[in-house]
Amino acid sequence: MLDKLKDLEKEVLKMIGGVESVTGLETIRIKYLGRKGELTAFLRSLHKMAEPKRRTIGRKANELKKKIEKTIDDNKTLLQKGLIEGKVKEEWIDVTQSGTKRLLGHLYPVTQAIEEIRCIFESMGYEVVDGPEVEDDYHSFGALNILPEHPARDAWDTFYLTNGLLMRPHTSPVQIRTMKKRKPPLRFIVPGRVYRYEAEDATHLSVLHQLEGFAVDSNISFADLKGTLLSLMRSLFGKKTKLRFRPSFFPFTEPSAEVDVTCVVCGGKGCRSCGGDGWVELLGAGMIHHQVLRNVGYNPEKVSGFAFGIGLDRIAMIKYRIEDIRDLMKNDLRFLRQF
Ligand code: DAH
């Protein structure tokens, strides 16, 4: 019997020594010490044995049981520690190492200009509206007093679609849509994309951005238009900026003007970027034509308004000193990252 126990001891310890996983050890424990385990069965069979043999063998068997339990537990602890150490080694991170820098993008230059202008107008109580880029003839021209036979139509080189609609060549149609929907007093700006059938060069694009603005109230005068535009341009380009109003013609305003600002590069002295003139043309403006007010159901005896349309790409070009407007459309990161 004692020999049998000795053999069992050897066998079990050898097995434990050869096992490299916690689950492997657990299998061994079950095999020998579990409810149906070999050593358990041996211990159970002891009662058949006669004293004093039973006592000696029983003690030896119990000692062996404890030894096996302890060895298994010790080895488990060692293995677990090894596992943890391995993990720690594997998953070690150097918290002092400098991180990889995340590339931060930024807004497109024209969007930056829109945001800046929007803030300025919001501070003057203006709301922002939007309108469709695919427009109809009535809102683009008719309601704006640009009649079909009028040669002024040629000024807007329009992309016509095959379904009778068109790509809006200016943001002015949104004046009509907004005035029809709302009642004065109105103060609105409309930033948006417009389309022109045009050969592109350093100063012309066929997809460009405009910002329409208009105010209608019981007593709006040309002085309000001047004051509003002067505040805008001074906020954008600095306190010394001056404006020049040149008489012009737009079918939807009377009187109409084209508005220039002093060149930001030379301050008005004349340089290469303003063509030696000292002035840069930025927008068209005027008092909303009585016929336009009537077209939207307003009474020109009671209300008056001003309107203007700014070329946003132009503003971005001046602000960021961009020489070729086409660069804005090339989507070249080397160019865009500068702003
Ligand atoms: N819509 C004009 C254009 O695209 C710009 C313009 C001029 C808008 C005068 C206005 C305005 O609202 O009053 O050329």
Residues whose N, C-alpha, C, O or C-beta is under 5 A from the ligand:
A	BS01	DAH	P169 H170 S172 G213 F250 T253 G284 A285 G286 A307 F308 G309
